[in-house]
Amino acid sequence: MSLDLFTVVAFVAAASSQLSLQTNILVLSYRTLFVTVKAATTVQVLSVGRLILRVDFRLSSSGI
């Protein structure tokens, strides 16, 4: 099962008020940039600033 990162983080943000919300490294080349920025901004606003987002712009060595 593969769940969308920002949907899961938003769910956790809604269920708690004290947890820090941190992603593993998000490789932006796998997602549409503007949709990703909008989703991350939405989670950041709804979680009152608790999102920690780590971003990588590179592809893996195999190009996948």
All heavy atoms as a GROMACS GRO file, in nm:
protein
  484
    1MET      N    1   0.085  -0.117   0.000
    1MET     CA    2   0.000   0.000   0.000
    1MET      C    3   0.089   0.123   0.000
    1MET      O    4   0.186   0.131   0.074
    1MET     CB    5  -0.088  -0.002   0.125
    1MET     CG    6  -0.175   0.120   0.136
    1MET     SD    7  -0.274   0.137   0.286
    1MET     CE    8  -0.321  -0.026   0.328
    2SER      N    9   0.056   0.217  -0.084
    2SER     CA   10   0.131   0.341  -0.092
    2SER      C   11   0.037   0.458  -0.067
    2SER      O   12  -0.054   0.483  -0.145
    2SER     CB   13   0.195   0.353  -0.230
    2SER     OG   14   0.264   0.473  -0.241
    3LEU      N   15   0.059   0.528   0.042
    3LEU     CA   16  -0.026   0.641   0.079
    3LEU      C   17   0.044   0.771   0.043
    3LEU      O   18   0.167   0.781   0.044
    3LEU     CB   19  -0.054   0.638   0.229
    3LEU     CG   20  -0.123   0.512   0.281
    3LEU    CD1   21  -0.131   0.517   0.432
    3LEU    CD2   22  -0.260   0.497   0.220
    4ASP      N   23  -0.034   0.874   0.013
    4ASP     CA   24   0.023   1.004  -0.018
    4ASP      C   25   0.080   1.067   0.109
    4ASP      O   26   0.014   1.072   0.214
    4ASP     CB   27  -0.086   1.095  -0.077
    4ASP     CG   28  -0.032   1.233  -0.106
    4ASP    OD1   29   0.055   1.244  -0.194
    4ASP    OD2   30  -0.076   1.329  -0.041
    5LEU      N   31   0.202   1.115   0.098
    5LEU     CA   32   0.274   1.171   0.212
    5LEU      C   33   0.196   1.282   0.282
    5LEU      O   34   0.178   1.281   0.403
    5LEU     CB   35   0.410   1.226   0.165
    5LEU     CG   36   0.485   1.314   0.263
    5LEU    CD1   37   0.538   1.228   0.377
    5LEU    CD2   38   0.596   1.386   0.192
    6PHE      N   39   0.147   1.378   0.206
    6PHE     CA   40   0.083   1.494   0.266
    6PHE      C   41  -0.054   1.462   0.324
    6PHE      O   42  -0.096   1.524   0.420
    6PHE     CB   43   0.077   1.608   0.165
    6PHE     CG   44   0.213   1.660   0.132
    6PHE    CD1   45   0.272   1.631   0.011
    6PHE    CD2   46   0.284   1.734   0.224
    6PHE    CE1   47   0.400   1.677  -0.019
    6PHE    CE2   48   0.412   1.780   0.196
    6PHE     CZ   49   0.469   1.752   0.074
    7THR      N   50  -0.122   1.364   0.269
    7THR     CA   51  -0.250   1.321   0.326
    7THR      C   52  -0.228   1.258   0.463
    7THR      O   53  -0.301   1.288   0.559
    7THR     CB   54  -0.320   1.221   0.233
    7THR    OG1   55  -0.335   1.280   0.104
    7THR    CG2   56  -0.454   1.179   0.287
    8VAL      N   57  -0.127   1.175   0.475
    8VAL     CA   58  -0.096   1.111   0.603
    8VAL      C   59  -0.051   1.214   0.707
    8VAL      O   60  -0.096   1.212   0.822
    8VAL     CB   61   0.011   1.002   0.585
    8VAL    CG1   62   0.058   0.948   0.719
    8VAL    CG2   63  -0.041   0.889   0.497
    9VAL      N   64   0.035   1.307   0.666
    9VAL     CA   65   0.083   1.410   0.759
    9VAL      C   66  -0.032   1.500   0.804
    9VAL      O   67  -0.041   1.536   0.921
    9VAL     CB   68   0.198   1.491   0.695
    9VAL    CG1   69   0.236   1.609   0.781
    9VAL    CG2   70   0.319   1.403   0.672
   10ALA      N   71  -0.124   1.532   0.713
   10ALA     CA   72  -0.241   1.613   0.751
   10ALA      C   73  -0.330   1.537   0.849
   10ALA      O   74  -0.383   1.595   0.944
   10ALA     CB   75  -0.320   1.652   0.627
   11PHE      N   76  -0.344   1.407   0.829
   11PHE     CA   77  -0.423   1.324   0.920
   11PHE      C   78  -0.362   1.325   1.060
   11PHE      O   79  -0.431   1.342   1.160
   11PHE     CB   80  -0.432   1.181   0.865
   11PHE     CG   81  -0.505   1.086   0.954
   11PHE    CD1   82  -0.644   1.080   0.951
   11PHE    CD2   83  -0.437   1.002   1.039
   11PHE    CE1   84  -0.712   0.992   1.032
   11PHE    CE2   85  -0.504   0.913   1.120
   11PHE     CZ   86  -0.642   0.908   1.117
   12VAL      N   87  -0.230   1.308   1.067
   12VAL     CA   88  -0.161   1.310   1.197
   12VAL      C   89  -0.171   1.448   1.262
   12VAL      O   90  -0.192   1.459   1.382
   12VAL     CB   91  -0.013   1.267   1.180
   12VAL    CG1   92   0.065   1.287   1.308
   12VAL    CG2   93  -0.004   1.122   1.133
   13ALA      N   94  -0.160   1.553   1.180
   13ALA     CA   95  -0.172   1.689   1.235
   13ALA      C   96  -0.310   1.711   1.295
   13ALA      O   97  -0.324   1.776   1.399
   13ALA     CB   98  -0.146   1.791   1.124
   14ALA      N   99  -0.412   1.656   1.231
   14ALA     CA  100  -0.549   1.673   1.282
   14ALA      C  101  -0.571   1.593   1.410
   14ALA      O  102  -0.651   1.631   1.495
   14ALA     CB  103  -0.650   1.631   1.176
   15ALA      N  104  -0.500   1.482   1.424
   15ALA     CA  105  -0.520   1.394   1.539
   15ALA      C  106  -0.440   1.436   1.661
   15ALA      O  107  -0.464   1.386   1.771
   15ALA     CB  108  -0.483   1.250   1.501
   16SER      N  109  -0.343   1.524   1.644
   16SER     CA  110  -0.261   1.565   1.758
   16SER      C  111  -0.238   1.716   1.754
   16SER      O  112  -0.258   1.779   1.652
   16SER     CB  113  -0.125   1.493   1.754
   16SER     OG  114  -0.044   1.552   1.657
   17SER      N  115  -0.192   1.767   1.865
   17SER     CA  116  -0.162   1.910   1.868
   17SER      C  117  -0.019   1.937   1.914
   17SER      O  118   0.024   2.052   1.913
   17SER     CB  119  -0.259   1.983   1.961
   17SER     OG  120  -0.245   1.934   2.092
   18GLN      N  121   0.056   1.832   1.950
   18GLN     CA  122   0.190   1.853   2.003
   18GLN      C  123   0.298   1.781   1.924
   18GLN      O  124   0.414   1.812   1.940
   18GLN     CB  125   0.196   1.808   2.148
   18GLN     CG  126   0.106   1.891   2.238
   18GLN     CD  127   0.114   1.847   2.382
   18GLN    OE1  128   0.174   1.745   2.414
   18GLN    NE2  129   0.054   1.924   2.471
   19LEU      N  130   0.262   1.685   1.840
   19LEU     CA  131   0.363   1.612   1.764
   19LEU      C  132   0.427   1.702   1.660
   19LEU      O  133   0.360   1.781   1.595
   19LEU     CB  134   0.301   1.492   1.692
   19LEU     CG  135   0.260   1.374   1.777
   19LEU    CD1  136   0.196   1.267   1.690
   19LEU    CD2  137   0.379   1.316   1.850
   20SER      N  138   0.559   1.688   1.646
   20SER     CA  139   0.630   1.754   1.538
   20SER      C  140   0.613   1.667   1.414
   20SER      O  141   0.626   1.545   1.421
   20SER     CB  142   0.777   1.765   1.575
   20SER     OG  143   0.847   1.836   1.480
   21LEU      N  144   0.582   1.725   1.301
   21LEU     CA  145   0.552   1.650   1.179
   21LEU      C  146   0.672   1.659   1.086
   21LEU      O  147   0.699   1.764   1.028
   21LEU     CB  148   0.428   1.707   1.113
   21LEU     CG  149   0.307   1.716   1.204
   21LEU    CD1  150   0.198   1.798   1.140
   21LEU    CD2  151   0.256   1.578   1.238
   22GLN      N  152   0.743   1.548   1.072
   22GLN     CA  153   0.865   1.548   0.994
   22GLN      C  154   0.859   1.441   0.886
   22GLN      O  155   0.822   1.328   0.913
   22GLN     CB  156   0.984   1.522   1.085
   22GLN     CG  157   1.116   1.522   1.014
   22GLN     CD  158   1.231   1.514   1.113
   22GLN    OE1  159   1.219   1.556   1.227
   22GLN    NE2  160   1.341   1.461   1.070
   23THR      N  161   0.895   1.477   0.766
   23THR     CA  162   0.897   1.380   0.657
   23THR      C  163   1.037   1.323   0.644
   23THR      O  164   1.135   1.380   0.690
   23THR     CB  165   0.862   1.447   0.522
   23THR    OG1  166   0.965   1.538   0.488
   23THR    CG2  167   0.729   1.516   0.528
   24ASN      N  168   1.046   1.207   0.579
   24ASN     CA  169   1.174   1.160   0.534
   24ASN      C  170   1.210   1.248   0.416
   24ASN      O  171   1.140   1.343   0.386
   24ASN     CB  172   1.163   1.013   0.493
   24ASN     CG  173   1.296   0.941   0.498
   24ASN    OD1  174   1.400   1.001   0.518
   24ASN    ND2  175   1.291   0.812   0.481
   25ILE      N  176   1.314   1.221   0.346
   25ILE     CA  177   1.352   1.306   0.233
   25ILE      C  178   1.251   1.291   0.119
   25ILE      O  179   1.219   1.182   0.076
   25ILE     CB  180   1.493   1.273   0.184
   25ILE    CG1  181   1.594   1.306   0.294
   25ILE    CG2  182   1.527   1.351   0.057
   25ILE    CD1  183   1.735   1.266   0.262
   26LEU      N  184   1.200   1.402   0.073
   26LEU     CA  185   1.107   1.407  -0.039
   26LEU      C  186   1.185   1.443  -0.164
   26LEU      O  187   1.248   1.548  -0.171
   26LEU     CB  188   1.000   1.514  -0.012
   26LEU     CG  189   0.906   1.547  -0.127
   26LEU    CD1  190   0.813   1.429  -0.154
   26LEU    CD2  191   0.828   1.671  -0.097
   27VAL      N  192   1.184   1.355  -0.264
   27VAL     CA  193   1.254   1.381  -0.389
   27VAL      C  194   1.157   1.452  -0.482
   27VAL      O  195   1.060   1.395  -0.530
   27VAL     CB  196   1.305   1.250  -0.453
   27VAL    CG1  197   1.379   1.279  -0.583
   27VAL    CG2  198   1.396   1.174  -0.356
   28LEU      N  199   1.183   1.580  -0.504
   28LEU     CA  200   1.089   1.663  -0.580
   28LEU      C  201   1.076   1.622  -0.726
   28LEU      O  202   0.974   1.649  -0.789
   28LEU     CB  203   1.129   1.810  -0.573
   28LEU     CG  204   1.087   1.882  -0.446
   28LEU    CD1  205   1.135   2.027  -0.451
   28LEU    CD2  206   0.938   1.878  -0.427
   29SER      N  207   1.176   1.555  -0.781
   29SER     CA  208   1.168   1.517  -0.921
   29SER      C  209   1.062   1.408  -0.944
   29SER      O  210   1.026   1.381  -1.058
   29SER     CB  211   1.304   1.469  -0.971
   29SER     OG  212   1.350   1.361  -0.893
   30TYR      N  213   1.010   1.348  -0.838
   30TYR     CA  214   0.905   1.246  -0.850
   30TYR      C  215   0.765   1.305  -0.843
   30TYR      O  216   0.668   1.235  -0.862
   30TYR     CB  217   0.919   1.140  -0.742
   30TYR     CG  218   1.046   1.059  -0.750
   30TYR    CD1  219   1.100   1.003  -0.636
   30TYR    CD2  220   1.112   1.038  -0.870
   30TYR    CE1  221   1.216   0.927  -0.641
   30TYR    CE2  222   1.228   0.964  -0.876
   30TYR     CZ  223   1.279   0.909  -0.761
   30TYR     OH  224   1.393   0.836  -0.767
   31ARG      N  225   0.754   1.433  -0.808
   31ARG     CA  226   0.624   1.497  -0.790
   31ARG      C  227   0.618   1.628  -0.868
   31ARG      O  228   0.720   1.689  -0.896
   31ARG     CB  229   0.599   1.526  -0.642
   31ARG     CG  230   0.599   1.404  -0.553
   31ARG     CD  231   0.577   1.444  -0.408
   31ARG     NE  232   0.448   1.508  -0.388
   31ARG     CZ  233   0.346   1.451  -0.327
   31ARG    NH1  234   0.357   1.331  -0.278
   31ARG    NH2  235   0.233   1.517  -0.311
   32THR      N  236   0.498   1.673  -0.896
   32THR     CA  237   0.481   1.804  -0.959
   32THR      C  238   0.512   1.911  -0.856
   32THR      O  239   0.456   1.912  -0.746
   32THR     CB  240   0.336   1.820  -1.009
   32THR    OG1  241   0.306   1.710  -1.094
   32THR    CG2  242   0.316   1.950  -1.081
   33LEU      N  243   0.602   2.003  -0.892
   33LEU     CA  244   0.652   2.101  -0.796
   33LEU      C  245   0.540   2.185  -0.733
   33LEU      O  246   0.532   2.198  -0.612
   33LEU     CB  247   0.755   2.193  -0.863
   33LEU     CG  248   0.810   2.305  -0.776
   33LEU    CD1  249   0.883   2.249  -0.655
   33LEU    CD2  250   0.900   2.395  -0.856
   34PHE      N  251   0.454   2.243  -0.815
   34PHE     CA  252   0.353   2.335  -0.761
   34PHE      C  253   0.248   2.263  -0.677
   34PHE      O  254   0.201   2.317  -0.576
   34PHE     CB  255   0.289   2.414  -0.875
   34PHE     CG  256   0.387   2.505  -0.943
   34PHE    CD1  257   0.433   2.477  -1.070
   34PHE    CD2  258   0.438   2.615  -0.878
   34PHE    CE1  259   0.525   2.559  -1.132
   34PHE    CE2  260   0.531   2.699  -0.938
   34PHE     CZ  261   0.575   2.670  -1.066
   35VAL      N  262   0.213   2.141  -0.714
   35VAL     CA  263   0.118   2.064  -0.632
   35VAL      C  264   0.183   2.028  -0.498
   35VAL      O  265   0.119   2.035  -0.393
   35VAL     CB  266   0.073   1.936  -0.708
   35VAL    CG1  267  -0.010   1.847  -0.620
   35VAL    CG2  268  -0.001   1.974  -0.835
   36THR      N  269   0.311   1.994  -0.501
   36THR     CA  270   0.383   1.961  -0.378
   36THR      C  271   0.393   2.081  -0.285
   36THR      O  272   0.371   2.071  -0.165
   36THR     CB  273   0.523   1.908  -0.411
   36THR    OG1  274   0.511   1.794  -0.496
   36THR    CG2  275   0.598   1.868  -0.286
   37VAL      N  276   0.426   2.196  -0.342
   37VAL     CA  277   0.436   2.319  -0.262
   37VAL      C  278   0.302   2.355  -0.200
   37VAL      O  279   0.293   2.390  -0.082
   37VAL     CB  280   0.492   2.435  -0.346
   37VAL    CG1  281   0.478   2.568  -0.274
   37VAL    CG2  282   0.635   2.408  -0.384
   38LYS      N  283   0.196   2.343  -0.277
   38LYS     CA  284   0.062   2.374  -0.224
   38LYS      C  285   0.024   2.277  -0.112
   38LYS      O  286  -0.029   2.319  -0.008
   38LYS     CB  287  -0.042   2.369  -0.334
   38LYS     CG  288  -0.179   2.409  -0.285
   38LYS     CD  289  -0.277   2.425  -0.396
   38LYS     CE  290  -0.410   2.468  -0.337
   38LYS     NZ  291  -0.502   2.519  -0.434
   39ALA      N  292   0.050   2.148  -0.130
   39ALA     CA  293   0.017   2.049  -0.027
   39ALA      C  294   0.099   2.074   0.100
   39ALA      O  295   0.045   2.069   0.211
   39ALA     CB  296   0.042   1.908  -0.080
   40ALA      N  297   0.228   2.101   0.085
   40ALA     CA  298   0.313   2.126   0.202
   40ALA      C  299   0.271   2.253   0.274
   40ALA      O  300   0.267   2.257   0.397
   40ALA     CB  301   0.459   2.136   0.158
   41THR      N  302   0.237   2.356   0.200
   41THR     CA  303   0.192   2.482   0.260
   41THR      C  304   0.060   2.462   0.335
   41THR      O  305   0.042   2.515   0.445
   41THR     CB  306   0.176   2.591   0.152
   41THR    OG1  307   0.301   2.607   0.085
   41THR    CG2  308   0.133   2.722   0.213
   42THR      N  309  -0.030   2.385   0.277
   42THR     CA  310  -0.157   2.357   0.343
   42THR      C  311  -0.135   2.284   0.476
   42THR      O  312  -0.193   2.322   0.578
   42THR     CB  313  -0.248   2.272   0.252
   42THR    OG1  314  -0.272   2.345   0.132
   42THR    CG2  315  -0.380   2.240   0.319
   43VAL      N  316  -0.050   2.182   0.475
   43VAL     CA  317  -0.021   2.109   0.600
   43VAL      C  318   0.047   2.202   0.700
   43VAL      O  319   0.015   2.200   0.819
   43VAL     CB  320   0.067   1.985   0.573
   43VAL    CG1  321   0.114   1.923   0.703
   43VAL    CG2  322  -0.010   1.882   0.490
   44GLN      N  323   0.138   2.286   0.655
   44GLN     CA  324   0.207   2.379   0.744
   44GLN      C  325   0.109   2.475   0.812
   44GLN      O  326   0.117   2.499   0.931
   44GLN     CB  327   0.314   2.457   0.665
   44GLN     CG  328   0.394   2.556   0.745
   44GLN     CD  329   0.493   2.491   0.838
   44GLN    OE1  330   0.495   2.371   0.861
   44GLN    NE2  331   0.577   2.573   0.897
   45VAL      N  332   0.015   2.526   0.736
   45VAL     CA  333  -0.084   2.619   0.793
   45VAL      C  334  -0.178   2.546   0.889
   45VAL      O  335  -0.203   2.592   1.000
   45VAL     CB  336  -0.164   2.689   0.681
   45VAL    CG1  337  -0.284   2.763   0.736
   45VAL    CG2  338  -0.074   2.783   0.603
   46LEU      N  339  -0.230   2.430   0.846
   46LEU     CA  340  -0.326   2.357   0.930
   46LEU      C  341  -0.262   2.300   1.056
   46LEU      O  342  -0.331   2.281   1.157
   46LEU     CB  343  -0.392   2.246   0.849
   46LEU     CG  344  -0.482   2.293   0.734
   46LEU    CD1  345  -0.535   2.172   0.656
   46LEU    CD2  346  -0.595   2.379   0.786
   47SER      N  347  -0.132   2.271   1.052
   47SER     CA  348  -0.065   2.215   1.170
   47SER      C  349  -0.001   2.324   1.255
   47SER      O  350   0.071   2.295   1.349
   47SER     CB  351   0.042   2.115   1.127
   47SER     OG  352   0.150   2.181   1.062
   48VAL      N  353  -0.027   2.450   1.222
   48VAL     CA  354   0.026   2.565   1.294
   48VAL      C  355   0.179   2.560   1.302
   48VAL      O  356   0.239   2.573   1.408
   48VAL     CB  357  -0.037   2.578   1.435
   48VAL    CG1  358  -0.004   2.712   1.497
   48VAL    CG2  359  -0.186   2.556   1.431
   49GLY      N  360   0.240   2.535   1.186
   49GLY     CA  361   0.385   2.543   1.177
   49GLY      C  362   0.463   2.422   1.226
   49GLY      O  363   0.582   2.435   1.255
   50ARG      N  364   0.403   2.306   1.235
   50ARG     CA  365   0.474   2.189   1.288
   50ARG      C  366   0.538   2.100   1.182
   50ARG      O  367   0.602   2.002   1.214
   50ARG     CB  368   0.379   2.103   1.372
   50ARG     CG  369   0.334   2.173   1.499
   50ARG     CD  370   0.246   2.085   1.583
   50ARG     NE  371   0.114   2.074   1.521
   50ARG     CZ  372   0.040   1.965   1.520
   50ARG    NH1  373   0.083   1.856   1.578
   50ARG    NH2  374  -0.078   1.964   1.462
   51LEU      N  375   0.527   2.135   1.055
   51LEU     CA  376   0.582   2.052   0.948
   51LEU      C  377   0.731   2.080   0.928
   51LEU      O  378   0.772   2.195   0.915
   51LEU     CB  379   0.509   2.077   0.816
   51LEU     CG  380   0.563   2.000   0.694
   51LEU    CD1  381   0.544   1.851   0.713
   51LEU    CD2  382   0.494   2.048   0.568
   52ILE      N  383   0.811   1.975   0.928
   52ILE     CA  384   0.952   1.982   0.893
   52ILE      C  385   0.968   1.901   0.765
   52ILE      O  386   0.946   1.781   0.764
   52ILE     CB  387   1.042   1.923   1.004
   52ILE    CG1  388   1.020   2.000   1.134
   52ILE    CG2  389   1.188   1.925   0.961
   52ILE    CD1  390   1.084   1.934   1.255
   53LEU      N  391   1.003   1.968   0.658
   53LEU     CA  392   1.008   1.904   0.526
   53LEU      C  393   1.151   1.902   0.475
   53LEU      O  394   1.214   2.006   0.462
   53LEU     CB  395   0.919   1.981   0.428
   53LEU     CG  396   0.903   1.926   0.288
   53LEU    CD1  397   0.834   1.790   0.291
   53LEU    CD2  398   0.824   2.023   0.202
   54ARG      N  399   1.201   1.782   0.448
   54ARG     CA  400   1.335   1.767   0.392
   54ARG      C  401   1.322   1.735   0.244
   54ARG      O  402   1.250   1.643   0.207
   54ARG     CB  403   1.410   1.657   0.464
   54ARG     CG  404   1.434   1.693   0.608
   54ARG     CD  405   1.511   1.588   0.679
   54ARG     NE  406   1.536   1.634   0.815
   54ARG     CZ  407   1.574   1.557   0.912
   54ARG    NH1  408   1.594   1.430   0.890
   54ARG    NH2  409   1.594   1.605   1.031
   55VAL      N  410   1.390   1.810   0.162
   55VAL     CA  411   1.373   1.801   0.017
   55VAL      C  412   1.505   1.767  -0.050
   55VAL      O  413   1.611   1.815  -0.010
   55VAL     CB  414   1.319   1.935  -0.039
   55VAL    CG1  415   1.307   1.931  -0.189
   55VAL    CG2  416   1.186   1.969   0.026
   56ASP      N  417   1.497   1.684  -0.154
   56ASP     CA  418   1.612   1.651  -0.237
   56ASP      C  419   1.572   1.671  -0.383
   56ASP      O  420   1.460   1.635  -0.422
   56ASP     CB  421   1.655   1.507  -0.213
   56ASP     CG  422   1.788   1.474  -0.279
   56ASP    OD1  423   1.841   1.559  -0.354
   56ASP    OD2  424   1.838   1.363  -0.257
   57PHE      N  425   1.656   1.728  -0.463
   57PHE     CA  426   1.626   1.757  -0.603
   57PHE      C  427   1.688   1.655  -0.699
   57PHE      O  428   1.661   1.658  -0.817
   57PHE     CB  429   1.676   1.897  -0.641
   57PHE     CG  430   1.605   2.005  -0.568
   57PHE    CD1  431   1.657   2.057  -0.452
   57PHE    CD2  432   1.484   2.055  -0.614
   57PHE    CE1  433   1.592   2.157  -0.382
   57PHE    CE2  434   1.417   2.155  -0.546
   57PHE     CZ  435   1.471   2.206  -0.430
   58ARG      N  436   1.772   1.568  -0.649
   58ARG     CA  437   1.845   1.475  -0.736
   58ARG      C  438   1.767   1.348  -0.762
   58ARG      O  439   1.684   1.306  -0.684
   58ARG     CB  440   1.977   1.436  -0.670
   58ARG     CG  441   2.070   1.555  -0.652
   58ARG     CD  442   2.188   1.517  -0.567
   58ARG     NE  443   2.138   1.505  -0.429
   58ARG     CZ  444   2.196   1.434  -0.335
   58ARG    NH1  445   2.306   1.370  -0.360
   58ARG    NH2  446   2.146   1.430  -0.214
   59LEU      N  447   1.800   1.284  -0.871
   59LEU     CA  448   1.749   1.150  -0.901
   59LEU      C  449   1.844   1.048  -0.842
   59LEU      O  450   1.960   1.076  -0.818
   59LEU     CB  451   1.741   1.128  -1.053
   59LEU     CG  452   1.634   1.204  -1.128
   59LEU    CD1  453   1.651   1.183  -1.278
   59LEU    CD2  454   1.496   1.157  -1.085
   60SER      N  455   1.794   0.926  -0.823
   60SER     CA  456   1.883   0.819  -0.777
   60SER      C  457   1.980   0.784  -0.889
   60SER      O  458   1.963   0.824  -1.004
   60SER     CB  459   1.800   0.697  -0.738
   60SER     OG  460   1.737   0.644  -0.852
   61SER      N  461   2.082   0.706  -0.860
   61SER     CA  462   2.182   0.672  -0.959
   61SER      C  463   2.125   0.593  -1.076
   61SER      O  464   2.176   0.598  -1.187
   61SER     CB  465   2.297   0.593  -0.894
   61SER     OG  466   2.245   0.475  -0.835
   62SER      N  467   2.014   0.521  -1.053
   62SER     CA  468   1.953   0.444  -1.160
   62SER      C  469   1.857   0.530  -1.243
   62SER      O  470   1.807   0.485  -1.344
   62SER     CB  471   1.876   0.324  -1.102
   62SER     OG  472   1.769   0.370  -1.023
   63GLY      N  473   1.832   0.654  -1.200
   63GLY     CA  474   1.744   0.744  -1.274
   63GLY      C  475   1.598   0.721  -1.247
   63GLY      O  476   1.512   0.778  -1.310
   64ILE      N  477   1.566   0.640  -1.148
   64ILE     CA  478   1.426   0.611  -1.114
   64ILE      C  479   1.388   0.686  -0.989
   64ILE      O  480   1.460   0.696  -0.896
   64ILE     CB  481   1.403   0.459  -1.095
   64ILE    CG1  482   1.432   0.389  -1.225
   64ILE    CG2  483   1.262   0.432  -1.049
   64ILE    CD1  484   1.421   0.239  -1.216
   0.00000   0.00000   0.00000
